Amino acid sequence: MSETYGYVRVSSREQNTDRQLIAMREFGVADENIFTDRQSGKDFDRPAYRRLVRKIKEGDTLVVKSIDRLGRNYDEILEQWRLLTKKKGVAIVVLDMPLLDTKQDRDLTGTLIADIVLQLLSYVAQTEREFIRQRQAEGIAAAKERGVRFGRRPLEPPEGLQEMRAAWEAGTISARGAAKRLGISRQTFARWMEGGLPAQNVEIL
C-alpha cells in the first residue's frame, strides 16, 4: 500500500513551520508522515530527511511546499530528485509549482516535463550565484579604487605606549608587563618594538 509523506524544512529553530505544516495537512498528509528539519538547506545531510529517504518506497509520494524547502543547492537537488523518482520510483509533488508534480502524470511525458523544469531551475540558480559572485568582485574592485581598505580595522597606538617603550628599552619593565599595562598582547607589543610604533590610522594586517 502506497503512502504519502511530507517534508518540511526551516533554516533555524526560531523559524516557524506552521505555513508548511498547514499545506501538508490540506494536501492530506498525515501528521505521523511529516518529517521536519530545522537546518540549513546547503546540503542533504539532515537527520529527518535521511530517515525519510530510508522509509519511502516505490509507489509512495513525497510532498514539499516549494522546491527550496527540499534544499538550496540545486546540483544536489537534481541528484536527490533522480534518486527518488528514478531509482526508488517515488512521485514528488511541489505544491507551489504544479509543473514539478510527477504524481499526476507518471507517464514518460509527465516525468520528462518535470525533469526539464528542474533542470531550468538549476540553471537559473547557478547563473544567479555566478552573477552574485561577479557583482561582489566588481563591488570590491570599485571600493578599492575609491581607497576603501579591507581587512582588520586600524589599530590605534594606546595611550602611554611611548613611555612603556622607554621603560622597556631601559630594562625597567618586561615586554609582558608593558603589554599588560597597555592592554595589548605581548606579541603586538614586541612587533611594535621591532618594527616601530604604529602611526595613527595605519592598518595593521
C-alpha positions as CSV (number, residue, x, y, z in Angstrom):
1,M,0.0,0.0,0.0
2,S,1.4,3.4,-1.0
3,E,1.9,6.2,1.4
4,T,2.1,10.0,1.2
5,Y,4.9,11.7,3.1
6,G,5.6,15.4,3.7
7,Y,8.9,17.1,4.1
8,V,9.1,20.4,6.0
9,R,12.3,22.4,6.4
10,V,13.2,25.7,8.1
11,S,16.8,27.1,8.4
12,S,16.8,27.6,12.2
13,R,14.9,26.7,15.3
14,E,13.5,30.2,15.6
15,Q,11.6,30.0,12.2
16,N,8.0,28.9,12.1
17,T,6.9,25.7,10.3
18,D,3.1,26.4,10.5
19,R,2.7,27.5,6.9
20,Q,4.3,24.4,5.6
21,L,2.5,22.1,8.0
22,I,-0.9,23.6,7.1
23,A,-0.1,23.0,3.4
24,M,0.9,19.3,4.2
25,R,-2.4,18.7,6.1
26,E,-4.5,20.4,3.4
27,F,-3.0,18.0,0.9
28,G,-3.9,15.1,3.1
29,V,-0.5,14.1,4.6
30,A,-0.9,12.5,8.0
31,D,1.0,14.1,10.8
32,E,2.9,11.0,11.5
33,N,4.2,11.0,7.9
34,I,5.6,14.6,8.1
35,F,9.3,14.8,8.5
36,T,10.8,18.1,9.7
37,D,14.3,19.5,9.7
38,R,15.4,22.8,11.3
39,Q,18.6,23.1,9.4
40,S,20.2,24.9,6.5
41,G,19.4,23.7,3.0
42,K,23.0,23.9,1.8
43,D,23.2,20.1,1.6
44,F,21.1,17.0,2.3
45,D,23.0,15.8,5.4
46,R,19.9,16.3,7.6
47,P,18.6,13.7,10.1
48,A,14.8,13.9,9.3
49,Y,15.4,13.9,5.5
50,R,17.7,10.9,5.8
51,R,15.1,9.0,7.8
52,L,12.5,9.9,5.2
53,V,14.6,8.6,2.3
54,R,15.2,5.3,4.2
55,K,11.5,4.9,4.8
56,I,9.9,6.0,1.5
57,K,9.5,3.3,-1.1
58,E,8.3,2.7,-4.7
59,G,4.8,4.0,-5.3
60,D,4.9,6.5,-2.4
61,T,4.5,10.2,-2.8
62,L,6.7,12.9,-1.3
63,V,5.1,16.4,-0.8
64,V,7.1,19.6,-0.3
65,K,5.7,23.2,-0.1
66,S,8.3,24.6,-2.5
67,I,11.5,23.4,-4.2
68,D,13.7,25.4,-1.9
69,R,12.3,23.6,1.1
70,L,13.9,20.5,-0.3
71,G,17.2,22.3,-0.5
72,R,19.2,25.3,-1.7
73,N,21.9,23.5,-3.6
74,Y,20.3,22.7,-7.0
75,D,23.1,20.4,-8.1
76,E,22.3,18.2,-5.0
77,I,18.5,18.7,-5.6
78,L,18.9,17.2,-9.1
79,E,20.8,14.3,-7.6
80,Q,18.2,13.6,-4.9
81,W,15.4,14.1,-7.5
82,R,16.8,11.4,-9.7
83,L,17.4,9.1,-6.6
84,L,13.8,9.4,-5.6
85,T,12.0,9.4,-8.9
86,K,14.2,7.1,-11.0
87,K,15.8,4.7,-8.5
88,K,13.2,4.5,-5.8
89,G,10.1,5.1,-8.0
90,V,8.7,7.8,-5.8
91,A,6.4,10.6,-7.0
92,I,7.2,14.1,-6.0
93,V,4.7,16.9,-5.5
94,V,5.9,20.5,-5.2
95,L,2.8,22.4,-4.1
96,D,4.0,25.9,-5.2
97,M,5.0,24.6,-8.7
98,P,2.5,22.3,-10.3
99,L,4.9,21.6,-13.2
100,L,7.0,19.7,-10.7
101,D,4.2,17.3,-9.8
102,T,5.2,13.8,-11.0
103,K,2.2,12.3,-9.3
104,Q,-0.5,13.4,-11.7
105,D,1.4,12.2,-14.8
106,R,3.6,9.2,-14.0
107,D,4.0,8.6,-17.7
108,L,7.2,9.4,-19.7
109,T,5.9,12.8,-20.8
110,G,5.0,14.0,-17.3
111,T,8.3,12.9,-15.9
112,L,10.2,14.5,-18.8
113,I,8.4,17.8,-18.2
114,A,9.3,17.8,-14.5
115,D,12.9,17.0,-15.3
116,I,13.2,19.8,-17.8
117,V,11.6,22.3,-15.3
118,L,14.0,21.2,-12.6
119,Q,17.0,21.5,-15.0
120,L,15.9,25.0,-15.8
121,L,15.6,25.9,-12.1
122,S,19.1,24.6,-11.6
123,Y,20.4,26.6,-14.5
124,V,18.8,29.8,-13.2
125,A,20.1,29.2,-9.7
126,Q,23.6,28.6,-10.9
127,T,23.5,31.7,-13.1
128,E,22.3,33.8,-10.2
129,R,25.1,32.5,-8.0
130,E,27.6,33.5,-10.7
131,F,26.0,36.9,-11.0
132,I,26.2,37.4,-7.2
133,R,29.9,36.5,-7.2
134,Q,30.6,38.8,-10.2
135,R,28.8,41.7,-8.5
136,Q,30.7,41.1,-5.3
137,A,34.0,41.1,-7.2
138,E,33.1,44.3,-9.1
139,G,31.9,46.0,-5.9
140,I,35.2,45.1,-4.1
141,A,37.2,46.4,-7.1
142,A,35.3,49.6,-7.2
143,A,35.7,50.1,-3.5
144,K,39.4,49.6,-3.7
145,E,39.6,52.2,-6.4
146,R,37.9,54.6,-4.1
147,G,40.5,53.9,-1.5
148,V,38.5,51.6,0.7
149,R,40.7,49.2,2.6
150,F,39.7,45.7,3.6
151,G,40.8,43.6,6.5
152,R,41.1,44.4,10.2
153,R,40.1,47.8,11.5
154,P,43.0,50.2,12.0
155,L,44.8,49.6,15.3
156,E,45.4,52.8,17.2
157,P,48.5,53.0,19.5
158,P,47.3,53.0,23.1
159,E,48.0,55.9,25.4
160,G,51.3,55.6,27.2
161,L,52.9,53.5,24.5
162,Q,55.9,55.8,24.2
163,E,56.5,55.7,28.0
164,M,56.3,51.9,28.0
165,R,58.8,51.7,25.2
166,A,61.2,53.9,27.0
167,A,60.8,51.8,30.2
168,W,61.2,48.6,28.2
169,E,64.4,49.9,26.5
170,A,65.7,51.0,29.9
171,G,65.1,47.5,31.2
172,T,62.8,48.6,34.0
173,I,59.9,46.6,32.7
174,S,59.4,43.4,30.7
175,A,57.6,43.2,27.4
176,R,54.9,41.2,29.0
177,G,54.5,43.7,31.8
178,A,54.4,46.6,29.4
179,A,51.8,44.9,27.2
180,K,49.7,44.1,30.2
181,R,49.7,47.8,31.3
182,L,48.8,48.9,27.8
183,G,46.0,46.4,27.4
184,I,47.6,44.7,24.3
185,S,49.1,41.3,23.7
186,R,52.8,40.7,24.3
187,Q,53.2,39.7,20.6
188,T,51.7,43.0,19.5
189,F,54.0,45.0,21.8
190,A,57.0,43.0,20.6
191,R,56.0,43.6,17.0
192,W,55.7,47.3,17.5
193,M,59.0,47.5,19.3
194,E,60.7,45.6,16.4
195,G,59.0,47.4,13.5
196,G,58.5,50.8,15.0
197,L,55.5,52.4,16.6
198,P,52.2,52.4,14.5
199,A,51.2,55.7,13.1
200,Q,47.6,56.9,13.5
201,N,45.1,55.3,11.2
202,V,47.6,52.8,9.8
203,E,46.1,49.4,9.3
204,I,48.0,46.6,11.0
205,L,47.4,43.4,8.9
